[in-house]
Amino acid sequence: MKNKDVVVYGASGYTGKLIMKHLAELGIPFIAAGRSMSRLKEQCTLVPELENADYSVVEVAHKEAALTDLFTGKKVVYNVVGPFMQVGETVVKAALTANCHYLDSTGETDWMFFLRDQYGEKFDKKALLLAPASAYMWTAGMMAAEIALETPGVNSLDILYFADSSTSTTSTKSFLRMCTKPQYYLENNTLRMWPYAKAYDVKTPDQHRLFKALPWSGGGETVWFENDERVTNCATLVGFKNEVMFGGILKVLEEFEEKYRSLSAKEQEKVTNEIGGTITPEEPSRENPDVNRSVISCIGRGNTGGVNVVLRGNSPYLQTGALAAEACRRILAGQLLATGFQPITKAIGTRNILATLANLGYHTWQATPY
């Protein structure tokens, strides 16, 4: 394992397998790590791209000492084990001690705030990257936002994610728990809280119909831009084309407010894990670009004008795998642009990510001034 500088922790999960696929296609040696050797080996056989890949399978206990030992001598850890606020800190501590760059696939903004406040400075002092949400959520919205901010005068961002894709089992638990936690948007440089269990009508650039959307934890963009002098206002909503699924999630959130809001934080976490497991009991199939399409819309406003940036793409989970692999490639190549608590757009460059995903057929984008 001496030549393997990348560790995918939680490799046997849905997203982990897609990260391994893209690492293999880039020819990057890696370690597929997790708590069960039998499951790791079983799941790796389901990834055809691994047939001739240079990788090792390692069983490791979810303990700080064991993970530190595994990470020592490596350069990058990509963590796919969630819900992150429940189990992620152990991995972060181990990465910091082992002097490894840390990336993950979280959508949980309370986790992002926690990492910023508790570990951002510690990673920066060691010239290490701490980049949660290095995934479709919330990188796609960040890319659209950064393009919008290239227009002079733009300081307000209204972001919409809209997808026609299923979620993984772990993602469902993670998303459900984060929708029951405080969710924020940025208004006049102040964090404001979204109401719980309330849906909003949205119009996508590619549909005539109106759909429903949720704050979905408030969006990672709000975390990244809270202290960014370029941005005064930032709001993010997430909608799905599958209205039946969306209606079911909204009903669960409404029931949570009625039945479980009074419980302790630990009891609430248990409830969201249990409900999440029933919503998505099995992993979905690998995405089909002809079916699982997505769109990101960012309306950037200034005092007298603005710009609408649209990313039309497909396969959000596959995009996550490609983004993770490209981030690892650039870090290993000495092309890291920023350290400490940073969005991956700043760490490896927005337009670098845009170009990589476009070259792989995952999206196109356009910016229309108005």
N, C-alpha and C positions, 0 to 999 in steps of 0.2 A: 504493500500500500504506500510505499515511499513516493511514488510519482503521482499519487492521487491527492490533489490539493483542495478538492471540493467535496463537501459532505451534504447529501440530501437527507435530512432527518425527517422521518415520516414518509419514506420513499414508497411504501406499499399502498398508500392511499391514492385516491383518484388523481389529485393534482400532482402528487409525487411522481406517479408514473409518467405524466406528461412532461414534467421537468426532465426526467431521465431520458425520455425520447429525444428531446431537443439537445441535451448534452451529448448524447450519442451521435446525433447527426452533425454536431460541430466537432466531433472527435476529441472531446474533453474527458479525460479519465476522472472517475468519481467513485465515491463510496455511497452505497445505498444502505442507510442505517434505519433501524427501528427496533421495537421491543420484542419482535417475534421472528426468529430465523425462518421458521417454516412458512409463515405468511409472506415474508420478504421474497423467498425463493419462488413461492407459488405465483405471486403477483408479477415478479420480473419476467416469468415465462409468458405473460400476457402482453408484453411489450415487444413486438417483433423487431423494432429498431435496435434492441439490445443484443441481438444474436451474435454480432461480431464486435460489440462495444468493449472497451477497457474499463471494467468496473469490478468492485468487490462488494460483497454482501456482509454486513456486520450487525450482529445482535447486540444491543446495548440497553442497559437499564435506564429508566427515566430518573436518573439521579445526577446531581451536579458533579460529583467526583468521577463517575463513569463517563459522563459526556465530556468533561474536561480532558480526561485521558484520551478519548477518541479524537477530540478536536486538536489536541496539541500537535504542532508540526504541520497542520493544515492551514489553508489561507481563507477559505470561504465556507460558511455554514448557511445553507438555505433551510429554514424551518417550516415544515408544513403540518405541524402537530398543534391542533387547537381543540376547543376554543382557547385562544391564546391568553386571555386574561386569567384563565383557570390553570393552565399548565405551562405557559411560555417562559416565565421568569427563570426557571431552572436552566433552560437552554441559553438564554441571554447571559446569565452569570458564567456559565461554562465557556461560552464564546469569548467573553471579555478576559477571563483568566487565561485562556489558551491563545490570546492574541489573534483571534479570527474575526474577519468581517462578518457581520450578521445581517441576513435578509430574511423576510418571511412573506407569507401570502395573506396576512390578516385583512379583514375588513372592519375590525373592531376598533372604533376610534377611542374608546376609553383606554384600550391597550396602547394606542399610539401616544396619547397624552402621558400615560404612565412612563413609557420608555423615554419620551422627551425629557420629562422632569427628573427621573431617577437615574437614567443611564446615558443621556446624550453627552454630557460633559466628560464622563468617564471614558467613553469610546473615543471622543475627540482628542483627549489627552494622549491616547495611545495611537493616534492617527488611524483609527479603525472606523469603518462605515457601520452605522446602525440604521438600517433602512427597512422598517416594516412597510406593509402594503406595497411590496414590489411585485404586484400582480395586476391583472386587468382592473380590479378594484384596489386601489384608487388611482392607478397610473394613467389609465385612459383619459379620465377627466382632467388630470394634471397636464397631460400633453395638450389637450384642447385649450386649457386655461393659459398655458405658457404661450401658445400661438396667439391667443387673443390679446395677451399682455404686450405683444410686440407692436400693437397698434397704439400710437401716441394718445395719451389721455384716458385710456381705458383703466378703470380702477374697480369696477363692479362685475362680478361673475355669477351668472345663473347657469347651473350645470345640470344636465339630464342624462342619465344612463337609461337605455331602453334595450332590452334583450329578449330573444326568443330561445332560451336555453334552460335546461334543467340544472339543479344544483346538486352537489355531492352531499353525502351524509354528514361529513364534518362541517361543511359550509352551512348546511341548514341549521345545525345546532349553534354555530357561531353567529349566523345572521339573526336567528331568533332571539338569542340572549342579548345581542347588542341593540335590537329594536325595543327592548324593554328597559334599557338604560338611558340616562340623559343623552339627548341628541341635540347638536348645536348647529346654528348657522351664524355667520358673521354679519352684523349690521352696524354700520357706522363705527367700525373698529371695536365693537363690543360683541362678545358671544351671547347669543340669545338661544333659548331652549325651544325646540320643536315640541308641540303637544304630543302626548303618547297616543298611539292607536288611532291616528287620524290620517286619512288618505287625501290626496290632492289630484285634481284633474290636470293632465298634461297633454300637450300636442307635440308629436314627434315630427321631424322633417320629412319622414317617409310614409306617414299614414294620414289619411283624412279624418279618421276617427279620433275621439278623445279616449285616453286611457287613464287608469289610476296609478298613482305613484306614492311611495313612502320615503321619509328621510333616510331610512336604512342605516341608522346610527349617526346620521348627520353628514357623513362623507369625510374621507380623509383629506380632501382639499381644504376644508375648514381648518384642520389641524395645521397643515403646512403653511397656510396663508395667514394664520392668526397674527403673527408678528412680522409679516412681510409688508414693508412700507409701500409697496406698489398697490396693495389691495385694501379697499375699505369695506366692501361687501362681498360675501360669498355664500351661496346656498346650493345644495346638491340634493336632487331627488332621484329615485330609482324606480323604474316601472318595468313591467313584463307584459309581453304580448298575450301570454296565457292568463286570461282573465279569471278562469276558474281557480287556478292555483293561487293567483293573487288574492282573490276573494277569500280563499281558505286561510291564507296567512293573516289577512286583516281580521278575520273572525277570531283566530287564535289570540291575536294581540288584544282584541276587545275583551275576550274572556279572561285574559291574564289580568287586565285592569280590574275586572269585577271580582275575581276569585283569589288572586295571588299577590297583588301589589302590597298587601299588608304583611307579607311574610318577610323573614330576615333575608339578607342578601344571599347567604349560603343556600337557604331553602328555595329562593327564586332561581338560582343557578341550576339546582337539581331539577326543578320543574321544566325549565327551558331545554335542558338536555334530554329529558324524557319525552317531551312533546316533539322536539326536533327529530328524535329517532323514529317516531311514528310517522312523521310527514315524509321523510325520505329514508325508508328502511333499507334500500339497496342502492348501490352506485349506478348512475346512468351510463349509457354507452358513450364511447368516444364521440365527440361532436361531429356533425356533418355540416360543412360550410354552406350547403344548399338549403339547409333547414335552420340551423342555429345561427341566425344573423343578429347583428347588434348595431346600435347607433349611439354615438355620443354627440350631444349638442351643447355648446357653450356660447351663451350670449354675453358678450363683453360690452359694457357700457361706459362711456365717459360723459362729460357734461353736455356735449352737443352732438355726439355721434357714437359709433361703436362698430362691432364686427360680430358676425355669427360664424363660429367654427364648428364644422361637422366632420366627425370621423365615422365613416360607414365601413363596417367590418363584419366579421363572423367569428364564431368559436372562441368565446371569452376565456375558457379554461385552456385551450391550446395557445392562445395569446399569452397567458400567464406562463406556460411552460417555455415558450420562446423568449419571453422577457427575462425570465430567471436565468436561462442558459446564456443569453447575450450579456447579461450583467456579470456573470461569472467569467465569461471569456474576456471581457474588458478589464476586469479587476486583475485577472491572472496576467494580462498583457501589460500591466502597469499604466492603464489608461483611466484610473479612478480620478475624478475631478473634484471630489469633496469628501470630507470625513465627518464623523460625529453623526448626530441625528439629522438625516437628510432624505428628501424624496429621491427615488431612483432617477427621476428626470434630471435632477441637479447633479447626482453622483456620476452618471455616465452620459448625460446630455439628451435633451428632449428630441432633437432632430436625429440623433443616432438611433434612438428607439423607434421613432416614426419610420425611418428608412428600413430598419431591420424587419419590422412587422409588415411593411409594404412589400418588401422583396420576397417575403414568405407567402404573400397572398392573403394576409389577415385583415388588411384594411386599405382604404384610400382616404384622403382628407381634402377639405377645401375651406377657405376662409373668405367670407363675403362681407365687405364693408357696407355700412349703411349710414 
